[in-house]
Amino acid sequence: MIATTPRYGIAAVVFDMDGTLLDTEPLYREAIFAACAELGYEMTEALHAAQVGVPNDMARALFLAEFGTAFPFDRYHRRMHENMGDIEAERGISHKRGARDLLLLLRARGIPAAVVTSTARPMALKRLDRAGLIDLFEVVIGRDDTVLGKPHPEPFLTAAERLGVAPGACLALEDSPNGIRAASGAGMIAVMVPDLIAPTPEVAAMCSAIHPDLDAVRLAYFADAAA
């Protein structure tokens, strides 16, 4: 019989979307570098890493600081999303390793799940639906659902409030440093599942654990099923 009491006092699980649930970060990287090149700017690895997981207003500030105030951020942003749409249409959206198995286990045990993403809510819902995961979440928090975005803790605190669970009883799964900063700041059990960006010592210190994929998370936190 499957155990219904999770280990470590976990009452809910909060997932980042891109790079944690969905294998979209390499696609975004391709779209971002191409959009910059099309406008005559050379994207850098450092800028790309800095803007992963942040809301649009913070990304704008980072780009203007890097390229100067003449950088046409709105044109870049539109072109990046056009590129991303073309890539998604051509290649589809795949899950990160272990994503569906973990979500199905949580559903079987009655443990609610939420998504907290820097993507606008309508696009997040569309992407989760396209990936066949939308029905496995009780709550979805998009960038437009909060005043402040990651790395501020507000998105995670909002998810906990809507789930009706104390932040300290939430396991937060993130692939980006900015996501970990937000989850840790919210007082959640912050676990990093790195995708394109390895944790720095500063980020690692905020993590309760670092795991290579969601299969490893499932085994570490939810492998106490009783026979």
N, C-alpha and C positions, 0 to 999 in steps of 0.2 A: 504494500500500500504506500502511495506517495505521501511523504510528510507534508503537512500544511503549515508547520511552524518553521519559519526561516531561521538560519543561523545569524548570529551577530545582532539580533534584534531588528532585522530589516523588515519594515512594514510596507515599503514601496520602492520601486526602482525608477530612476529618472535617466533617460537616455538623451544624449546629443544625437542629432540626425546625421548630417553629412560627415563622413569619415569614421563614425562610430557604428551606426546602424546600416548606413548605405555606403557603398564603395564609390562615392562621388568626388572625393577630394582630388584624385588624379585627373578627373575630367575637368573639374574647376580650374586646376592648375593649368591645364592645356588651354582652356578658354581664356584665362586671365593673361597668360603670356602672349597669346595670339592677339587679343584685343589691344594690348599695349603696343605690340609691334605694328599693328595696322595703323595706329595713330602716330607712329614715329618715335615711340619711347621704348627703352630697354628695361623690362622688368627684372628685378634682382631677386635672388633667393631670400635675402634678408627681409625685403619688403613683403614678399609673398608669405613668409613665415609669420611676420608680425600681424598681417591682416586676416589670417585664418581664424575663424570663429568670432570675429567682431562684427557689430552691426554696421550698417551702411554709413552712418555719420562718422564713426570712428575710422572706417576705411578711407573715407574722403580726406580726413585730416592727415592720415598717414601718407596718402598719395601726394597731396599738395606739399607736405613737408619734404618728400623725396624729390619730386619733379618740378616744384615751383607752383606758384598760384595760377599760372597760365594753363596748367594741365586741365584738359577738358573732361573732368571726372564724369559728368552726366553722359557724355558721348561714350566714354570708355565703359561705363556701367551698362548702358544699353547694348553696346556691342558685345560685351562679355556674356550677357544673358542670351543674346542671339546665338553666339557661338556655343554656349552650353546647351541651348535648346536643340541645335543641330546635332551636337554630339550625342545627347540623350536619345534623340529620334533614331539615330543611326545605330547606336550600341545598346540602348536600353539601360536600365538601372539594376544593378545586382546588390544583393545583401552582403554585408561583411560576414566573415566566417563566424558561425555560431549564433547569429542574430535571431533567426526564426526559432531555433531550438530553445534558446533562452526565453523568448517571449511566450512560446507555447507552454513551457514549464511554469512560468509565472502565472499564466492564465489557469493552468490546472490546479495550482496551489492557492488560487484566490488572492494573489499578491498584485495590487494594481501597478500599472506602468504609465509613465508619462514621457512625452518628448519635450525638450527645451532646445530651441534652435534659433539662430540668428537670421534664418530665412523668414520672409514674410509668411504669415499664417496661411493665406490661400495657396501659395506655392508649396508650402510644407505639406498641407493636406493632399494636394494633387500628387506630390511625389510619393508620399506614403501610400496613397491609394494605388498608384501605378506600380509600386513595389509589392503590393498585396499584404501590407502590414497594418493598414489604418484601423482595422477592427480589433487590433490587439492592444489599443491604448485607450485609457480612460480620459486622459487630458493631453492636449497639444498646446504648447505655449510658443507662439511665433514672435518675431521681433516687434510686431505691431501690438502685442498684448501687454507690453510694459513700457514704462517711461524710459528706463535705462536698460541697456543690453549688456551682454558679457563684455568685459570681465566683472562687471558689477553683479552682486548676488541676487538682484531683484528678480530675474527670470526664474531662478531656482526656488526662491522663496514663494513666488506666485504659484509655481507648480505644486509645492507642498501644501499651500493653503487650499488650492482647488481639489487636491487629493484628500484633504482632511487628515494629513499625517504630519507629525512633527518633523522638521528638517533633519534632526539628528537620527531619525529612524529611516531616512531615505538613502539608498545606495545610488550615487550619481556616477554615471559612466561617460567619460569624455575622452576625445582623442587630442584636443588642442590645449596648449598652455593657458590660453585665455578662458577656456571652458573650465579647466581645473581651478583657476583663480576664482571664478564665479561660484563654483560648487563648494569649494573649501570655505569661501567667505560666507556662504549661506549656512555653514555648519553641518553640511551633509558628509556622509562617508564617501569621499572623493577618490575614485579609482580611475587611473588613466589607462587607456588602451591605445597606445600610440599608432598613428597612421603615417603621415608624411614627416612629422616633426618629433624628434626624440626629446624627452624631458630634460631640461637643464637641472642642475642641482637645486636651484631655487624652486622650480616646479615640483621636482620629486619630493621635496620636503613637505609639500602640501598634500601629497597623495597618501591615502591609507595603504594603497598597493598599486603596483603597475603590472598589467597582464598583457600578453601578446595578442590575445583575441577574446571574443565573447565566449567561446567554448571554455577557455581557462577561467573566465569569471564564473561561469555556471558551475564548474567543478569546485572552485574555491569557496563559493558562498552558498551553493544550493545542492551540494552532493550528499546531503544527509538524509536521503530518502530511506525509509524503513522498508525492509523486505516483507 
